[in-house]
Amino acid sequence: MVAFAFRHAWLFKWLLNAWPPFFFSGIRIRDISADYRYARVDLLWRPWTRNINNSQFGGSLFAMTDPIFALLLYGSLGIERYVIWDKSADIDFIAPGIGRLTAEFHMDDADVQRIKQATEQGAPYFPEFEIHIKDLSGQLVSTLKRRLYVRLRPQYRP
């Protein structure tokens, strides 16, 4: 079922929005491009996503970015051929997140080609991506750096 969902970005988006860790946390996938090079994710303004200071809970900001680049890479590279994990992440809180927050994820063809080339001999590769979370006025709330683990599955290694 998962491999099938990656063939249709609209279905994949629907499944992610129904996934309990996102659904109950107020995290919504607003857009995924058909080529898996772009996604936009919102964190809704809900009482259960707020902290004691009445701003968005930092864990929710972290969670809204958690699997997105790995999933975009699966859609771009193929879930059948690659193993992709989040390896590490670093978050920098810049301003209190008040209201709905948005994160946009961008990958270009050069990113995908670089990953394919780095992994073609079977070695793992650790690409890094940066995400900016902004509020509705466009003010930067947080910056995250995510490092992934990407490797060909054993049956595809030379």
Backbone as a printed PyTorch tensor [residue, N CA C, xyz], in Angstrom:
tensor([[[ 0.8260, -1.2040,  0.0000],
         [ 0.0000,  0.0000,  0.0000],
         [ 0.8690,  1.2670,  0.0000]],

        [[ 1.9410,  1.2730,  0.8020],
         [ 2.7930,  2.4630,  0.8820],
         [ 3.4600,  2.7430, -0.4550]],

        [[ 4.0040,  1.7100, -1.0910],
         [ 4.6480,  1.9040, -2.3970],
         [ 3.6380,  2.4340, -3.4100]],

        [[ 2.4150,  1.9430, -3.3630],
         [ 1.3770,  2.4180, -4.2690],
         [ 1.0870,  3.8950, -4.0220]],

        [[ 1.0120,  4.2930, -2.7440],
         [ 0.7040,  5.6890, -2.4090],
         [ 1.7610,  6.6370, -2.9530]],

        [[ 3.0220,  6.2060, -3.0130],
         [ 4.0780,  7.0740, -3.5290],
         [ 3.9280,  7.3200, -5.0270]],

        [[ 3.1510,  6.5250, -5.7130],
         [ 2.9340,  6.7440, -7.1530],
         [ 1.9450,  7.8750, -7.4180]],

        [[ 1.2380,  8.2830, -6.3740],
         [ 0.2030,  9.3160, -6.5130],
         [ 0.3530, 10.3150, -5.3640]],

        [[ 0.9160, 11.4700, -5.6360],
         [ 1.1820, 12.4560, -4.5810],
         [-0.1020, 12.8740, -3.8650]],

        [[-1.2120, 12.9770, -4.5700],
         [-2.4670, 13.3770, -3.9340],
         [-2.9140, 12.3340, -2.9080]],

        [[-2.7320, 11.0570, -3.2270],
         [-3.0940,  9.9880, -2.2900],
         [-2.1340,  9.9840, -1.1020]],

        [[-0.8770, 10.1790, -1.3900],
         [ 0.1270, 10.2270, -0.3370],
         [-0.1810, 11.3670,  0.6340]],

        [[-0.5350, 12.5220,  0.1050],
         [-0.8960, 13.6760,  0.9390],
         [-2.0960, 13.3440,  1.8180]],

        [[-3.0980, 12.7200,  1.2450],
         [-4.3000, 12.3570,  1.9880],
         [-3.9670, 11.3780,  3.1150]],

        [[-3.1450, 10.3630,  2.8300],
         [-2.7560,  9.3870,  3.8490],
         [-1.9610, 10.0340,  4.9790]],

        [[-1.0380, 10.9340,  4.6460],
         [-0.2740, 11.6250,  5.6860],
         [-1.1830, 12.4770,  6.5680]],

        [[-2.1450, 13.1570,  5.9750],
         [-3.0510, 13.9900,  6.7660],
         [-3.9590, 13.1570,  7.6650]],

        [[-4.1960, 11.9070,  7.2980],
         [-5.0070, 11.0060,  8.1280],
         [-4.1680, 10.2420,  9.1550]],

        [[-2.8430, 10.2770,  9.0060],
         [-1.9350,  9.5730,  9.9020],
         [-2.0650, 10.1720, 11.3100]],

        [[-2.3820,  9.3650, 12.3190],
         [-2.6520,  9.9010, 13.6610],
         [-1.6010, 10.8530, 14.2330]],

        [[-0.2830, 10.6020, 14.1020],
         [ 0.6600, 11.5830, 14.6610],
         [ 0.5290, 12.9810, 14.0420]],

        [[ 0.1270, 13.0740, 12.7960],
         [-0.0890, 14.3860, 12.1800],
         [-1.5030, 14.8940, 12.4890]],

        [[-2.4960, 14.0530, 12.2750],
         [-3.8950, 14.4660, 12.4260],
         [-4.1600, 15.0330, 13.8200]],

        [[-3.7360, 14.3140, 14.8500],
         [-4.0350, 14.7410, 16.2090],
         [-3.0950, 15.8260, 16.7250]],

        [[-2.0240, 16.0900, 16.0050],
         [-1.0870, 17.1510, 16.4020],
         [-1.3470, 18.4640, 15.6840]],

        [[-2.3610, 18.5010, 14.8380],
         [-2.6610, 19.7320, 14.1090],
         [-1.7260, 20.0000, 12.9560]],

        [[-1.0420, 18.9600, 12.4830],
         [-0.1090, 19.0990, 11.3620],
         [-0.8340, 18.7120, 10.0870]],

        [[-0.7850, 19.5800,  9.0850],
         [-1.4690, 19.3220,  7.8270],
         [-0.5210, 19.5100,  6.6490]],

        [[-0.5120, 18.5320,  5.7750],
         [ 0.2130, 18.6640,  4.5160],
         [-0.7070, 19.4490,  3.5910]],

        [[-0.2810, 20.6200,  3.1880],
         [-1.1090, 21.4680,  2.3240],
         [-0.8230, 21.2260,  0.8500]],

        [[ 0.4210, 20.8670,  0.5480],
         [ 0.7670, 20.6740, -0.8540],
         [ 1.9710, 19.7420, -0.9560]],

        [[ 1.9140, 18.8330, -1.9160],
         [ 3.0610, 18.0140, -2.3130],
         [ 3.0640, 18.0160, -3.8320]],

        [[ 4.1780, 18.3810, -4.4260],
         [ 4.2500, 18.3910, -5.8830],
         [ 4.2700, 16.9580, -6.4060]],

        [[ 3.7760, 16.7660, -7.6030],
         [ 3.7070, 15.4370, -8.2090],
         [ 5.0790, 14.7940, -8.3680]],

        [[ 6.1360, 15.6260, -8.4770],
         [ 7.4900, 15.0780, -8.6290],
         [ 8.2340, 14.9600, -7.2970]],

        [[ 7.5420, 15.2210, -6.1970],
         [ 8.1170, 15.1050, -4.8460],
         [ 9.3310, 16.0050, -4.6240]],

        [[ 9.3330, 17.1700, -5.2470],
         [10.4290, 18.1150, -5.0420],
         [10.0240, 19.2580, -4.1090]],

        [[ 8.7590, 19.3200, -3.7570],
         [ 8.2510, 20.4140, -2.9400],
         [ 7.1100, 19.9280, -2.0500]],

        [[ 7.0770, 20.4510, -0.8220],
         [ 5.9400, 20.2230,  0.0730],
         [ 5.7550, 21.4530,  0.9440]],

        [[ 4.5190, 21.7100,  1.2940],
         [ 4.1920, 22.7650,  2.2550],
         [ 3.3860, 22.1350,  3.3820]],

        [[ 3.8160, 22.3930,  4.6130],
         [ 3.2040, 21.8040,  5.7940],
         [ 2.8080, 22.9220,  6.7430]],

        [[ 1.5940, 22.8220,  7.2920],
         [ 1.1080, 23.7970,  8.2650],
         [ 0.9700, 23.1540,  9.6340]],

        [[ 1.2320, 23.9390, 10.6570],
         [ 0.9090, 23.5650, 12.0300],
         [-0.2400, 24.4690, 12.4460]],

        [[-1.3970, 23.8650, 12.6810],
         [-2.5840, 24.6410, 13.0150],
         [-2.4820, 25.2030, 14.4300]],

        [[-3.2060, 26.2690, 14.6760],
         [-3.2340, 26.9400, 15.9740],
         [-4.3620, 26.3040, 16.7760]],

        [[-3.9950, 25.3930, 17.6650],
         [-4.9540, 24.6520, 18.4790],
         [-4.5440, 24.7310, 19.9460]],

        [[-5.4780, 24.6450, 20.8630],
         [-5.1160, 24.6760, 22.2930],
         [-4.1010, 23.5980, 22.6710]],

        [[-4.1820, 22.4550, 22.0550],
         [-3.2700, 21.3590, 22.4070],
         [-1.9110, 21.4410, 21.7070]],

        [[-1.6950, 22.4700, 20.8810],
         [-0.3630, 22.6500, 20.2830],
         [ 0.3790, 23.8300, 20.9140]],

        [[-0.2060, 24.4220, 21.9430],
         [ 0.3930, 25.6020, 22.5800],
         [ 1.1590, 25.2220, 23.8510]],

        [[ 2.1480, 26.0420, 24.1750],
         [ 2.8970, 25.8330, 25.4120],
         [ 2.3940, 26.7870, 26.4940]],

        [[ 3.0790, 26.8190, 27.6130],
         [ 2.6650, 27.6420, 28.7460],
         [ 2.7010, 29.1420, 28.4320]],

        [[ 3.4990, 29.5410, 27.4440],
         [ 3.5980, 30.9540, 27.0480],
         [ 2.6150, 31.3320, 25.9530]],

        [[ 1.7100, 30.4250, 25.6460],
         [ 0.6840, 30.6320, 24.6190],
         [ 1.2780, 30.8220, 23.2210]],

        [[ 2.3890, 30.1610, 22.9690],
         [ 2.9480, 30.0940, 21.6150],
         [ 2.9950, 28.6180, 21.2260]],

        [[ 3.2590, 28.3460, 19.9700],
         [ 3.2980, 26.9570, 19.5160],
         [ 4.3800, 26.1910, 20.2750]],

        [[ 4.0430, 24.9870, 20.6870],
         [ 4.9560, 24.0960, 21.3970],
         [ 6.1110, 23.7150, 20.4790]],

        [[ 7.3530, 23.8480, 20.9810],
         [ 8.5350, 23.5670, 20.1670],
         [ 8.5540, 22.1590, 19.6120]],

        [[ 8.0580, 21.1950, 20.3750],
         [ 8.0000, 19.8230, 19.8820],
         [ 7.0980, 19.6820, 18.6730]],

        [[ 6.0520, 20.4960, 18.6100],
         [ 5.1650, 20.4720, 17.4420],
         [ 5.8650, 21.0310, 16.2070]],

        [[ 6.6800, 22.0720, 16.3970],
         [ 7.4570, 22.6130, 15.2770],
         [ 8.4280, 21.5600, 14.7540]],

        [[ 9.0530, 20.8720, 15.6780],
         [ 9.9930, 19.8190, 15.3040],
         [ 9.2610, 18.6940, 14.5650]],

        [[ 8.1010, 18.2930, 15.1080],
         [ 7.3360, 17.1830, 14.5230],
         [ 6.8320, 17.4980, 13.1230]],

        [[ 6.4910, 18.7420, 12.8490],
         [ 5.9350, 19.0720, 11.5320],
         [ 6.9800, 18.9310, 10.4260]],

        [[ 8.2470, 18.8680, 10.8160],
         [ 9.3080, 18.7150,  9.8220],
         [ 9.8840, 17.3050,  9.7930]],

        [[ 9.4970, 16.4770, 10.7550],
         [10.1890, 15.2170, 11.0010],
         [10.3480, 14.3170,  9.7800]],

        [[ 9.3010, 13.7930,  9.1880],
         [ 9.5560, 12.8150,  8.1230],
         [ 9.5670, 13.3980,  6.7190]],

        [[ 9.3720, 14.6890,  6.5560],
         [ 9.0430, 15.2350,  5.2420],
         [10.1560, 15.0540,  4.2140]],

        [[11.3870, 15.4470,  4.5210],
         [12.4410, 15.2890,  3.5140],
         [12.6930, 13.8130,  3.1910]],

        [[12.6360, 12.9430,  4.1960],
         [12.8010, 11.5110,  3.9270],
         [11.7030, 11.0170,  2.9950]],

        [[10.4830, 11.4510,  3.2330],
         [ 9.3690, 11.0120,  2.3850],
         [ 9.4660, 11.5970,  0.9770]],

        [[ 9.8960, 12.8580,  0.8660],
         [10.0900, 13.4340, -0.4670],
         [11.1620, 12.6570, -1.2270]],

        [[12.2230, 12.2710, -0.5260],
         [13.2710, 11.4880, -1.1910],
         [12.7690, 10.1160, -1.6080]],

        [[11.9570,  9.4850, -0.7740],
         [11.3670,  8.2060, -1.1910],
         [10.5450,  8.3880, -2.4690]],

        [[ 9.7810,  9.4680, -2.5230],
         [ 8.9910,  9.7300, -3.7190],
         [ 9.8480, 10.0310, -4.9340]],

        [[10.9930, 10.6770, -4.7180],
         [11.8860, 11.0370, -5.8220],
         [12.7910,  9.8960, -6.2620]],

        [[13.2810,  9.1130, -5.2980],
         [14.2680,  8.0710, -5.5960],
         [13.6500,  6.6780, -5.7460]],

        [[12.5690,  6.4350, -5.0690],
         [11.9140,  5.1270, -5.1180],
         [12.0670,  4.3710, -3.8140]],

        [[10.9540,  4.0390, -3.2160],
         [10.9560,  3.3270, -1.9410],
         [11.4650,  1.8940, -2.1000]],

        [[11.3630,  1.3560, -3.3070],
         [11.8140, -0.0130, -3.5390],
         [13.3380, -0.1160, -3.5530]],

        [[14.0380,  0.9200, -3.9950],
         [15.4960,  0.8660, -4.1800],
         [16.3100,  1.4310, -3.0180]],

        [[15.7250,  2.3080, -2.2300],
         [16.5080,  3.0380, -1.2330],
         [15.9800,  2.8330,  0.1820]],

        [[16.9080,  2.9170,  1.1420],
         [16.5860,  3.0200,  2.5580],
         [16.9040,  4.4550,  2.9440]],

        [[15.9390,  5.1380,  3.5460],
         [16.1230,  6.5350,  3.9210],
         [15.6200,  6.7180,  5.3500]],

        [[16.4700,  7.2880,  6.1780],
         [16.1420,  7.5620,  7.5690],
         [16.5160,  8.9980,  7.8950]],

        [[15.7980,  9.5870,  8.8420],
         [16.2850, 10.8100,  9.4650],
         [17.4210, 10.4070, 10.3840]],

        [[18.5680, 11.0290, 10.2370],
         [19.7250, 10.6920, 11.0640],
         [19.8850, 11.6550, 12.2380]],

        [[19.7840, 12.9430, 11.9710],
         [19.9030, 13.9240, 13.0460],
         [19.1990, 15.2060, 12.6340]],

        [[18.9490, 16.0400, 13.6320],
         [18.2980, 17.3230, 13.3660],
         [18.7070, 18.3230, 14.4340]],

        [[18.6640, 19.5790, 14.0400],
         [19.0090, 20.6720, 14.9340],
         [17.9770, 21.7730, 14.7060]],

        [[17.4390, 22.2990, 15.7910],
         [16.4190, 23.3370, 15.6710],
         [16.8920, 24.6040, 16.3730]],

        [[16.6500, 25.7280, 15.7420],
         [16.9750, 27.0230, 16.3080],
         [15.6790, 27.8180, 16.4090]],

        [[15.2350, 28.0680, 17.6240],
         [14.0200, 28.8510, 17.8440],
         [14.3970, 30.3270, 17.7890]],

        [[13.7940, 31.0620, 16.8810],
         [14.1680, 32.4540, 16.6350],
         [13.1670, 33.4290, 17.2430]],

        [[11.8830, 33.1120, 17.1130],
         [10.8280, 33.9730, 17.6450],
         [ 9.6610, 33.0890, 18.0790]],

        [[ 8.8280, 33.5700, 19.0080],
         [ 7.6680, 32.7690, 19.4020],
         [ 6.7500, 32.5360, 18.1950]],

        [[ 6.2980, 31.3190, 18.0540],
         [ 5.3730, 30.9850, 16.9760],
         [ 3.9500, 31.1820, 17.4400]],

        [[ 3.3070, 32.2140, 16.9480],
         [ 1.9250, 32.5180, 17.3230],
         [ 1.0490, 32.3000, 16.0940]],

        [[-0.0200, 31.5610, 16.2560],
         [-0.9350, 31.2990, 15.1440],
         [-0.4670, 30.1350, 14.2970]],

        [[-1.0820, 30.0210, 13.1270],
         [-0.7110, 28.9370, 12.2050],
         [ 0.6930, 29.1830, 11.6750]],

        [[ 1.4870, 28.1200, 11.6390],
         [ 2.8540, 28.2010, 11.1330],
         [ 2.9920, 27.3420,  9.8870]],

        [[ 3.9180, 27.7350,  9.0210],
         [ 4.1080, 27.0420,  7.7490],
         [ 5.5840, 26.7450,  7.5230]],

        [[ 5.8260, 25.5470,  7.0110],
         [ 7.1850, 25.1590,  6.5950],
         [ 7.1110, 24.7200,  5.1470]],

        [[ 8.0630, 25.1830,  4.3560],
         [ 8.1580, 24.7600,  2.9590],
         [ 9.4430, 23.9690,  2.7710]],

        [[ 9.3260, 22.8880,  2.0110],
         [10.4310, 21.9690,  1.7680],
         [10.7270, 21.9710,  0.2750]],

        [[11.9590, 22.2820, -0.0720],
         [12.3630, 22.3580, -1.4750],
         [13.5360, 21.4180, -1.7390]],

        [[13.4420, 20.7010, -2.8270],
         [14.5500, 19.8960, -3.3530],
         [14.5860, 20.1450, -4.8450]],

        [[15.7510, 20.1940, -5.4150],
         [15.8000, 20.3500, -6.8680],
         [16.4230, 19.1170, -7.4990]],

        [[16.4260, 19.0990, -8.8170],
         [16.9760, 17.9520, -9.5370],
         [18.4400, 17.7200, -9.1790]],

        [[19.1870, 18.7950, -8.9330],
         [20.6010, 18.6560, -8.5800],
         [20.7630, 17.9110, -7.2530]],

        [[19.8710, 18.1690, -6.2780],
         [19.9160, 17.4380, -5.0050],
         [19.7140, 15.9430, -5.2340]],

        [[18.7120, 15.6080, -6.0190],
         [18.3930, 14.2010, -6.2760],
         [19.5370, 13.5350, -7.0380]],

        [[20.0870, 14.1940, -8.0390],
         [21.2020, 13.6280, -8.8020],
         [22.4390, 13.4280, -7.9290]],

        [[22.7190, 14.4080, -7.0650],
         [23.8620, 14.2950, -6.1620],
         [23.7130, 13.0830, -5.2390]],

        [[22.5160, 12.8500, -4.7400],
         [22.2630, 11.7010, -3.8560],
         [22.4000, 10.3930, -4.6190]],

        [[21.8500, 10.3430, -5.8290],
         [21.9820,  9.1220, -6.6480],
         [23.4440,  8.8070, -6.9240]],

        [[24.1900,  9.8220, -7.2940],
         [25.5980,  9.6300, -7.6200],
         [26.3970,  9.1940, -6.3860]],

        [[26.1030,  9.7850, -5.2420],
         [26.8500,  9.4670, -4.0200],
         [26.5590,  8.0600, -3.5050]],

        [[25.4050,  7.5130, -3.8550],
         [25.0150,  6.1950, -3.3350],
         [25.1340,  5.0720, -4.3640]],

        [[25.4820,  5.3700, -5.6050],
         [25.4430,  4.3610, -6.6610],
         [26.3900,  3.1870, -6.4410]],

        [[27.4580,  3.3700, -5.6490],
         [28.3900,  2.2680, -5.3650],
         [28.0210,  1.5200, -4.0800]],

        [[26.8980,  1.8950, -3.4710],
         [26.4120,  1.1890, -2.2910],
         [26.7440,  1.8260, -0.9660]],

        [[27.5290,  2.8830, -0.9610],
         [27.8900,  3.5480,  0.2930],
         [26.7290,  4.4110,  0.7880]],

        [[26.6440,  4.5990,  2.0930],
         [25.6170,  5.5200,  2.6050],
         [26.0100,  6.9650,  2.3230]],

        [[25.0170,  7.8130,  2.2720],
         [25.2370,  9.2460,  2.0380],
         [24.3670,  9.9980,  3.0340]],

        [[24.8360, 11.1570,  3.4680],
         [24.1700, 11.9140,  4.5140],
         [23.8570, 13.3420,  4.0550]],

        [[22.8670, 13.5120,  3.1880],
         [22.5330, 14.8680,  2.7300],
         [21.9120, 15.6870,  3.8560]],

        [[22.1220, 16.9870,  3.7870],
         [21.5530, 17.8970,  4.7750],
         [20.6270, 18.8950,  4.0900]],

        [[19.5380, 19.1950,  4.7790],
         [18.5510, 20.1370,  4.2730],
         [18.1880, 21.1200,  5.3730]],

        [[17.8140, 22.3230,  4.9730],
         [17.4050, 23.3540,  5.9260],
         [15.9460, 23.7080,  5.6750]],

        [[15.2280, 23.9120,  6.7600],
         [13.8110, 24.2520,  6.6880],
         [13.5900, 25.5280,  7.4960]],

        [[12.7820, 26.4210,  6.9560],
         [12.4180, 27.6500,  7.6520],
         [10.9320, 27.5770,  7.9810]],

        [[10.6100, 27.7650,  9.2500],
         [ 9.2120, 27.8000,  9.6820],
         [ 8.8470, 29.2650,  9.8910]],

        [[ 7.7370, 29.6660,  9.2830],
         [ 7.3100, 31.0650,  9.3440],
         [ 5.8740, 31.1610,  9.8240]],

        [[ 5.5310, 32.3210, 10.3640],
         [ 4.1470, 32.5670, 10.7490],
         [ 3.3870, 33.1520,  9.5560]],

        [[ 2.1280, 33.4790,  9.7730],
         [ 1.2950, 33.9620,  8.6630],
         [ 1.7690, 35.2820,  8.0730]],

        [[ 2.4990, 36.0880,  8.8590],
         [ 3.0030, 37.3610,  8.3300],
         [ 4.3260, 37.1760,  7.5860]],

        [[ 4.8570, 35.9550,  7.5910],
         [ 6.1220, 35.6820,  6.9140],
         [ 7.3400, 35.8260,  7.8150]],

        [[ 7.1180, 36.1210,  9.1060],
         [ 8.2370, 36.2480, 10.0340],
         [ 8.8300, 34.8710, 10.3180]],

        [[10.1540, 34.8000, 10.3020],
         [10.8600, 33.5620, 10.5930],
         [10.7190, 33.2310, 12.0730]],

        [[10.2260, 32.0320, 12.3640],
         [10.0040, 31.5710, 13.7270],
         [11.0940, 30.5890, 14.1450]],

        [[11.4890, 29.7220, 13.2160],
         [12.4520, 28.6800, 13.5430],
         [13.1630, 28.2040, 12.2800]],

        [[14.4020, 27.7690, 12.4630],
         [15.1710, 27.1580, 11.3880],
         [15.5900, 25.7750, 11.8580]],

        [[15.4170, 24.7940, 10.9920],
         [15.8280, 23.4280, 11.3020],
         [16.8030, 22.9440, 10.2660]],

        [[17.7610, 22.1650, 10.7140],
         [18.6740, 21.4730,  9.8110],
         [18.4560, 19.9920, 10.0390]],

        [[18.2010, 19.2800,  8.9520],
         [17.9670, 17.8380,  9.0340],
         [19.0150, 17.1170,  8.2080]],

        [[19.5770, 16.0910,  8.8120],
         [20.5500, 15.2400,  8.1320],
         [19.9070, 13.8760,  7.9560]],

        [[19.9920, 13.3630,  6.7390],
         [19.3760, 12.0810,  6.4230],
         [20.4270, 11.0160,  6.1520]],

        [[20.0140,  9.7840,  6.2760],
         [20.8140,  8.6240,  5.9000],
         [20.1560,  8.0580,  4.6500]],

        [[20.8960,  7.9590,  3.5560],
         [20.3650,  7.4230,  2.2990],
         [21.3140,  6.3420,  1.8020]],

        [[20.7560,  5.1930,  1.4630],
         [21.5860,  4.1020,  0.9520],
         [20.7390,  3.1860,  0.0810]],

        [[21.3660,  2.6340, -0.9350],
         [20.6840,  1.6190, -1.7460],
         [20.3640,  0.4200, -0.8640]],

        [[19.2360, -0.1960, -1.1170],
         [18.9030, -1.4390, -0.4070],
         [19.9240, -2.5100, -0.8340]],

        [[20.1820, -3.4850,  0.0390],
         [21.2480, -4.4740, -0.2450],
         [21.1560, -5.1290, -1.6290]],

        [[19.9660, -5.4420, -2.0800],
         [19.8310, -6.1230, -3.3700],
         [20.1860, -5.2420, -4.5680]],

        [[20.3050, -3.9300, -4.3540],
         [20.6470, -3.0030, -5.4390],
         [22.0860, -2.4970, -5.3600]],

        [[22.8210, -2.9290, -4.3460],
         [24.2170, -2.5100, -4.2180],
         [25.1080, -3.3710, -5.1260]],

        [[26.1620, -2.7510, -5.6950],
         [27.0590, -3.5230, -6.5610],
         [27.8630, -4.5470, -5.7640]]])
